[in-house]
Amino acid sequence: MTRPPATTPRATVAASVLLAVLTAVLVLTVRKDGYGADPAGLSWWYAASWALFAAATWTLRKAPARHIAALVVAGGVAVAATGLVAAPRTSTDSFRYAWDGRVQAAGISPYDHAPADPALVPLRDTWLFPTADACGKPGLAPVSDGVCTRINRPRVHTVYPPAGELYFLAVHAVSPDGVRHKAFQTGGAVLALATTLVLLRILRRRGDPRNAAYWAWCPAVPVEAVNNAHADVLAVLLSAVALGLTVRHRTGGGALLGLATAAKLLPAVLIPGALSGVRRPRDAAATLLPAAAVLAALYLPYILLSRSSVLGYLGGYAEEEGYRDASADDRYALLRLVLPDSSSLPAVIVGVLAVSLYVIRRGDPERPWSGALVVTGTAFLLTTPGYSWYALLLVALVALDGRWEWLGVAVAGAAAYVTARAVPDAGTIAYALAAAAVAGGWAARSRGSKVR
């Protein structure tokens, strides 16, 4: 029988020291503008941050229980704050958020016009739409003669679902004039800390509160949720609350799952986890019907107010990222090592469906996040996303479930997004190592359960 590690107050001091070092390294990492000029150097800073994160969370295992909540929260505040020390470094998505919020505040549907549309010229300012010599700087997209923009893909309609758009409008409404990128970065920090508190509350009843540090101290949080201010953090918060609520209140959990999906479509992958162990159709309906109702209720006003499709650039985005044609990009990288390109997408569908059915059939209804982690992580390993912020959802699921080996998938996402700019096969190698770590963790836990 495996005994828990002996606790000692010295572990609290050691974890605090490691957190301080992690915070300092994260400040330097966020301040390094290396995505375009020095992706290899930036990758080494990422590696140092993740190594310190691993050491700090390992040390936390021996800290006394009475210290855990305060240490996790204090560390989470310090780590999240590092994302505020610079403008967005590796993504320009938050500039689109700011624009969509501004457009809605003017009474215009964000789905009706691309940012470059001349009809919206009166809404432009020199921050989002620089002119003249400023247009020679990297990271700016041309709009017209002498005008450029910080917004990526300025000639396509927005891709974000309605709850995300309402978040953009809310941030715009409460932000002082001239705050620029800090508005969404601050919002990301608040949402990240709120997620930490939700995780702690759930884990006090149904797990180990120490595991909340997997989210609170994870380097992906300050980089992607705060510095790059990705709206995924809103979806993560709503998803965590939804899964926690599903255990006892399926209707409320389903409604929040619908809200999370309306914030960023990815949380739809959590549905099999939310249905873990469900046997009766009425229990499934208690989750699925509220989710569908909330999703429809949020989309309906935009459908009625918009002249264009509320799906926006979603189809074009899937095409652009290679999800429809595996040979067009680095999607399905692991499957393509053993299967023809044409078989990759069908294999993903079959694989995710099989894992989903297994989770629904054999999953633990008292721990829906466990099944959700397996389905989400499997989907990531099969599709090998090229954007690192998608893994924020997976990091929160790891915190709820405790199987830390799945964090390798988040590391792989960062390698695919940053390191692959310097080492072309870095993403594929990292995803392969992540898959090996997951398989190793499964084997080790299986042997441990047999020994006990």
Rosetta blueprint (number, residue, H / E / L):
1 M L
2 T L
3 R L
4 P L
5 P L
6 A L
7 T L
8 T L
9 P H
10 R H
11 A H
12 T H
13 V H
14 A H
15 A H
16 S H
17 V H
18 L H
19 L H
20 A H
21 V H
22 L H
23 T H
24 A H
25 V H
26 L H
27 V H
28 L H
29 T H
30 V H
31 R H
32 K L
33 D L
34 G L
35 Y L
36 G L
37 A L
38 D L
39 P H
40 A H
41 G H
42 L H
43 S H
44 W H
45 W H
46 Y H
47 A H
48 A H
49 S H
50 W H
51 A H
52 L H
53 F H
54 A H
55 A H
56 A H
57 T H
58 W H
59 T H
60 L H
61 R L
62 K L
63 A L
64 P L
65 A H
66 R H
67 H H
68 I H
69 A H
70 A H
71 L H
72 V H
73 V H
74 A H
75 G H
76 G H
77 V H
78 A H
79 V H
80 A H
81 A H
82 T H
83 G H
84 L H
85 V L
86 A L
87 A L
88 P L
89 R L
90 T L
91 S L
92 T L
93 D H
94 S H
95 F H
96 R H
97 Y H
98 A H
99 W H
100 D H
101 G H
102 R H
103 V H
104 Q H
105 A H
106 A L
107 G L
108 I L
109 S L
110 P L
111 Y L
112 D L
113 H L
114 A L
115 P L
116 A L
117 D L
118 P H
119 A H
120 L H
121 V H
122 P H
123 L H
124 R L
125 D L
126 T L
127 W L
128 L L
129 F L
130 P L
131 T E
132 A H
133 D H
134 A H
135 C H
136 G H
137 K L
138 P L
139 G L
140 L L
141 A E
142 P E
143 V E
144 S E
145 D L
146 G L
147 V E
148 C E
149 T E
150 R L
151 I L
152 N L
153 R L
154 P L
155 R L
156 V L
157 H L
158 T L
159 V L
160 Y L
161 P L
162 P H
163 A H
164 G H
165 E H
166 L H
167 Y H
168 F H
169 L H
170 A H
171 V H
172 H H
173 A H
174 V H
175 S L
176 P L
177 D L
178 G L
179 V L
180 R L
181 H L
182 K H
183 A H
184 F H
185 Q H
186 T H
187 G H
188 G H
189 A H
190 V H
191 L H
192 A H
193 L H
194 A H
195 T H
196 T H
197 L H
198 V H
199 L H
200 L H
201 R H
202 I H
203 L H
204 R H
205 R H
206 R H
207 G L
208 D L
209 P H
210 R H
211 N H
212 A H
213 A H
214 Y H
215 W H
216 A H
217 W L
218 C L
219 P L
220 A H
221 V H
222 P H
223 V H
224 E H
225 A H
226 V H
227 N H
228 N L
229 A L
230 H L
231 A L
232 D H
233 V H
234 L H
235 A H
236 V H
237 L H
238 L H
239 S H
240 A H
241 V H
242 A H
243 L H
244 G H
245 L H
246 T H
247 V L
248 R L
249 H L
250 R H
251 T H
252 G H
253 G H
254 G H
255 A H
256 L H
257 L H
258 G H
259 L H
260 A H
261 T H
262 A H
263 A H
264 K L
265 L L
266 L H
267 P H
268 A H
269 V H
270 L H
271 I H
272 P H
273 G H
274 A H
275 L L
276 S L
277 G L
278 V L
279 R L
280 R L
281 P H
282 R H
283 D H
284 A H
285 A H
286 A H
287 T H
288 L H
289 L H
290 P H
291 A H
292 A H
293 A H
294 V H
295 L H
296 A H
297 A H
298 L H
299 Y H
300 L H
301 P H
302 Y H
303 I H
304 L H
305 L H
306 S L
307 R L
308 S L
309 S L
310 V L
311 L L
312 G L
313 Y L
314 L H
315 G H
316 G H
317 Y H
318 A H
319 E H
320 E H
321 E L
322 G L
323 Y L
324 R L
325 D L
326 A H
327 S H
328 A H
329 D L
330 D L
331 R L
332 Y L
333 A L
334 L L
335 L H
336 R H
337 L H
338 V L
339 L L
340 P L
341 D H
342 S H
343 S H
344 S H
345 L H
346 P H
347 A H
348 V H
349 I H
350 V H
351 G H
352 V H
353 L H
354 A H
355 V H
356 S H
357 L H
358 Y H
359 V H
360 I H
361 R H
362 R H
363 G L
364 D L
365 P L
366 E L
367 R L
368 P H
369 W H
370 S H
371 G H
372 A H
373 L H
374 V H
375 V H
376 T H
377 G H
378 T H
379 A H
380 F H
381 L H
382 L H
383 T H
384 T L
385 P L
386 G L
387 Y L
388 S H
389 W H
390 Y H
391 A H
392 L H
393 L H
394 L H
395 V H
396 A H
397 L H
398 V H
399 A H
400 L H
401 D H
402 G L
403 R L
404 W H
405 E H
406 W H
407 L H
408 G H
409 V H
410 A H
411 V H
412 A H
413 G H
414 A H
415 A H
416 A H
417 Y H
418 V L
419 T H
420 A H
421 R H
422 A L
423 V L
424 P L
425 D L
426 A H
427 G H
428 T H
429 I H
430 A H
431 Y H
432 A H
433 L H
434 A H
435 A H
436 A H
437 A H
438 V H
439 A H
440 G H
441 G H
442 W H
443 A H
444 A H
445 R H
446 S H
447 R H
448 G H
449 S H
450 K H
451 V H
452 R L
